Amino acid sequence: MIFRGDTSGAGLYLLVIETPDGNLSKGMRQLNGVFTQTSNRRHRRSGHLFQGRYKAILVNSDSYLMELTRYVVLNPVRAGIVDNPGA
């Protein structure tokens, strides 16, 4: 399951839940490549879309998972990009 919070300037946050095969790095590399290529084609650009590396952390409690989920979902609201999380 992936939660996405696109803040268009304040950062892109993905919350990926459960990668049983330990393949998060490979998956992020593929996602970054495909997403960048698609975005560059759509906006007629070239080059990198993201800066730096992704950050992976182990979430081992339900309360921390809820905290991270709220952060990802509400970040565009806090950045003033959307009025509500469903937008």
N, C-alpha and C positions, 0 to 999 in steps of 0.2 A: 504494500500500500504506500502511496506517495501523497503527501500533502504539499502543495506548492503555494508559496507566497511571493508573488512578483511585485516588487515595490518600485520598479521602473526608476531607478536612480538611487534608492536606498539599499539596494541589494536584492539578490534572488536567494530565497531559502527553500530548500527541499528537506522534508522530513521523510526519510525512507525507513520503513519498518520491516524488519525480518529479512535477512539475507542468509538463509540456511547453509549455503555453500561457501560462505566467506568470499564472495565475489563482488563486494561493494566497489572496490577500486576499478575493476574492469567495467562494471555497469556504469559508473560515473564517467569514465573515459568515453564510453560509447554514447551515453546521453549527451555529454558535452559536444562531441563531434557532430552528431546528428542535429542537435538543437542549433548549434552554431551555423551549420551549413544551411539549414532550413531558414533560419532568421536572416542570414546574409543574402540568400536568394530572394526572399520576400521583400527585403528592404534595399536590395541592390547595393550591398556592401561587401567588403572582404576583410579578412583578418580575424583576430581574436574577439570573442564576445565577452568572455569572463576574465577577470584578473585573479592571479594567484591560484592556489590549490584549494580543493574542497576540504572541509573540516569534518571528520568523522568522530563521533563520540559514542560510547556505549551507554545506552539508557536501560537501567536495570530496575526501575521502579515505576509503577503506574502513575504516581504523583509527578515525577519528573517528566514522564511522557506527556501528561496533561499540560504541564507548564510549557514545554517546548511546542506542543501543538497550538496552544493559545498564542504564543509568540509569533509563530509562522503565519497563522491565520489573521491576527490582528495587526501585524506590522504595516501593511499597506494603509490601514485606517490611521494609525499613529503618524505615518509619514504624510498624511493629508492627500493621498492619491485617490482613495475611494472613501465614500461616506459610510459604507457598512461592509462587513467581511464577505458577504455573498456577491458583491459587485464584481 
